[in-house]
Amino acid sequence: MTRSTLSMFALALALGAPAALRAQDARLDSRLDARTREAVVTIIDSARGVGVPSEPLVQKALEGASKHADGARILTAVRMLARELGDARAALGAASSDAEVIAGASALHAGIAPAALSKMRASRARGSLTVALAVLSDLVARGVPGDTATTVISALTGAGAQDAELLRFQQGVERDIAQGATPAAALGVRAQGAFPAGAPRRTP
């Protein structure tokens, strides 16, 4: 872009941001009582101030409203998600994308430790971890031990596995579980197929 184009782009962002925030607030205005809305907006503003994506927080509040949850329960859910998003961003690094942070927060919610997210980032310093984190979360949700799943998926990403390969790996584990294999055994069998020399050893 030329300097002139960059200036116009920056101006568009500056003018567009307040409109986006007003639209965001309008959604909350129509769905939350005044006290709950004020508290939710405070959480969102704090999260945005430290670089945490705010849209998931809006959606969480709206989800609570759709389920007719009371204000206290909505605030608890929004605070928890804000904390998970912040922890995910810290574990994945300041350069992580919003999509990665959101996927990382889902992994934390599934029971993955923040250190595991940092391990995943180290396994793929460049390129998106969004799909890898989603696969990790799904495996843990299906009963695969978190540390074992992290070791295997980190090894796959470290070995250069692409997103499509990770998804095929996930689907294979799911099929084995559906056919009666325990989650840990299903992962082990698929890992042996992915690593001919044997599944990567569990790190201490």
C-alpha positions, 0 to 999 in steps of 0.5 A: 500500500502507498502511504496515502492508502495506509492513511485512509485505511487507518482512518477507516479503522478509526471510524469503524471501531466505534460503530462496531462497538455501538453495534456490539452494545446494541445487541447486549442492550436488547437482551440483557437487563441494565445491571448485567449489561453494564457488568458484561461491558466492563468485562469486555472492555477489560478483555479488549484492553489486554488484547483478548478477542471480545466477540466470544464474550458477547456471544457467551452473554447472548447465549445465556440470555437465550437460555433465560439464565439470570444475570449472576449466571451470565456474569459467571460464564462471561468471567470464566470465558474471559479468564480462559481467553486471557490464559490462552493468549498468555500461553500461546503468545502475544502474536497469536491470532484471535482464532488461535486464542479462541481455540486455545480457550476451548482447550483449556475449558476441556481440561488442557493445562496452559503449559500444554498450549505453550508446548503446542506453540513450540511444536509449530512456531509458524503457521496457525494452530487453530485446527491442531488445538481444535483436534486436541480439544476434541480428543480430550472431550472424547476421553483421551488423557490430556497429556497423552493427546498433547504429546501426540498432537504436538509430535504430529505438528512438529513433524510437519503434519498439515491441518488436513492430516490432523483432521484425518488422524482425529477421525481415525481415533473417533472411528476406533472409539466408536468401534469399542476401543478405549480412547487411550488405546485408539490414540495409541494405535493411530499414533503408531500408524503415524509414527512407524517407529512407534508412538512418541514417548510421553514427556515427563 
